[in-house]
Amino acid sequence: MPVSSAAAAAAAVREALRARGLSQSDAARVLGIAQPTLSDRLRGRTPFTLADLDRLADHLGITVAELLEPPASLVDEAAAS
């Protein structure tokens, strides 16, 4: 089954946060949103806005394109389908 763009973005952002040691609470502060709101976005329940992605990428010192690179787990899952 294809992965939705919101789910793919959420997985990529989760991986970027994990790889750089940024907690959900820290990321929520960077975005100026409540942690439960970020949690919904990280689960793919609600999409990230472009402004969210831009703020996170800037904070992490990467581009939005780099932020949205799919994690290996999604690439492997898509290849298996």
C-alpha positions in Angstrom: 0.0 0.0 0.0 1.4 3.5 -0.9 2.4 5.7 1.9 0.6 9.1 2.2 2.7 12.2 1.8 1.8 13.3 5.4 2.9 9.9 6.7 6.1 10.0 4.6 6.9 13.5 5.8 6.1 12.5 9.4 8.5 9.5 9.2 11.3 11.7 7.7 10.9 14.3 10.3 10.8 11.7 13.1 14.1 10.2 11.8 15.7 13.7 11.4 14.8 14.6 15.0 16.0 11.2 16.3 19.3 11.4 14.3 20.0 14.8 15.7 18.9 14.1 19.3 16.1 16.7 19.3 13.2 15.7 21.6 9.5 16.2 20.7 9.3 18.8 23.4 12.3 20.7 22.0 10.9 20.5 18.5 7.5 21.7 19.6 9.2 24.7 21.2 11.1 25.5 18.0 7.8 25.4 16.1 5.8 27.3 18.7 3.2 24.6 19.1 2.1 22.3 21.9 3.8 18.9 22.1 0.5 17.0 21.6 0.1 18.9 18.3 3.5 17.9 17.2 2.8 14.4 18.2 -0.2 14.4 15.9 2.0 15.6 13.0 4.7 13.1 13.8 2.1 10.3 13.6 0.8 11.6 10.2 -2.6 12.5 11.7 -2.3 16.1 10.6 0.2 17.3 8.0 3.2 19.6 8.7 2.9 23.0 7.2 5.6 24.3 5.0 6.4 26.9 7.7 6.9 24.0 10.2 9.3 22.2 7.9 11.2 25.4 7.2 11.6 26.2 10.9 12.7 22.7 11.8 15.1 22.5 8.9 16.6 25.9 9.8 16.9 24.9 13.4 18.7 21.6 12.4 20.9 23.4 9.9 19.7 21.5 6.9 17.4 22.2 3.9 13.7 21.2 3.8 14.7 18.8 1.0 17.2 17.1 3.3 14.6 17.1 6.2 12.2 15.3 3.9 14.5 12.6 2.7 12.6 9.4 3.3 14.0 7.2 6.1 15.5 3.8 4.9 12.6 2.0 6.5 10.1 3.7 4.2 12.3 3.2 1.2 12.6 -0.5 2.0 8.9 -0.8 2.6 8.1 0.8 -0.8 10.5 -1.4 -2.6 8.9 -4.5 -1.0 5.5 -3.5 -2.3 
